[in-house]
Amino acid sequence: MAMSALPSPRVDDEVVRYEVDNGVAVLTLNRPDRMNAWTLEMEDRYFDLLLEADADPEVRAVVVTGAGKAFSPGADADELGAGAAVGALEFGQLHRRSSTLPLTVGKPVIGAINGAVAGISLVQVLQMDVRFIAAEAKLTFAFPRRGLVAESCAAWLLPRLIGTARALDLLLSGRTVLADEALELGLANWVVPRDGVLEAALGYAHDLVKHCSPRSMAIIKQQVFRAWEIDLETARIEVAASMAAAFASDDFKEGVRSFVDRRPPAFAGLTTEGRRG
């Protein structure tokens, strides 16, 4: 699916561009001259835009990609070097929001990983809900090869995605993973040619916009992440309450009506205040 006419990016030189296409917010890492290397400025804008998309009832899904041939090779070498010189304070936790902020976004976040991705940028990719990865892409955590440890939530999230043994292999070795292996490991949901990766991610996102309840998707995300931390009986009790609320919701009524009428559902938009239940 080709993108429909998009509004012009607000500022062409923004480090992350923000566009909205028929209910899908498209965030583009936009430092192609530096392969979209990660900086604190990029992180701040990326997080701001994720929160903006999450709060906008007209936005129902988010797609994240990179400008140029790479997604992002990790931390910008200049900024990382400056951080090392001052004890990593600026590149550490000082003045930074939690790097796990993307996990709090209630709307589906879909990665269109158009090229190489490494380090801190790969940790951000792990926090996306669905990942389309270009066949030409290479992935590496690289931390031990730079004298670092597994950054942010990598050591917590990666074993849950691909299993402990596989996670230890990637984190201990810092080796490069090609797209086909990423698919086999579970790091990618789909592998597609580079020139089709954004189109594939947008097609998936637009299908969610057309057919899926924003309320349901937000609650399902909450259920999945919470289920990692609670026992089966607690999960059973909580889902019973959530199902009772779902049966009473306008979205359930519309979902049934649209099925009977054989038409796409007309679900209401969702703000950050409307997810519980």
Sequence and secondary structure as in RCSB ss.txt:
>XXXX:A:sequence
MAMSALPSPRVDDEVVRYEVDNGVAVLTLNRPDRMNAWTLEMEDRYFDLLLEADADPEVRAVVVTGAGKAFSPGA
DADELGAGAAVGALEFGQLHRRSSTLPLTVGKPVIGAINGAVAGISLVQVLQMDVRFIAAEAKLTFAFPRRGLVA
ESCAAWLLPRLIGTARALDLLLSGRTVLADEALELGLANWVVPRDGVLEAALGYAHDLVKHCSPRSMAIIKQQVF
RAWEIDLETARIEVAASMAAAFASDDFKEGVRSFVDRRPPAFAGLTTEGRRG
>XXXX:A:secstr
         S TT SEEEEEETTEEEEEE  GGGTT B HHHHHHHHHHHHHHHH TT  EEEEEESTT SB SB
 HHHHHHHHHTTTTTTTTTT   TTGGGG  S EEEEE S EEHHHHHHHHTSSEEEEETT EEE  GGGGT   
 TTHHHHHHHHH HHHHHHHHHH   EEHHHHHHHTS SEEE GGGHHHHHHHHHHHHHHHS HHHHHHHHHHHH
HHTTS HHHHHHHHHHHHHHHHTSHHHHHHHHHHHHTS        GGG   
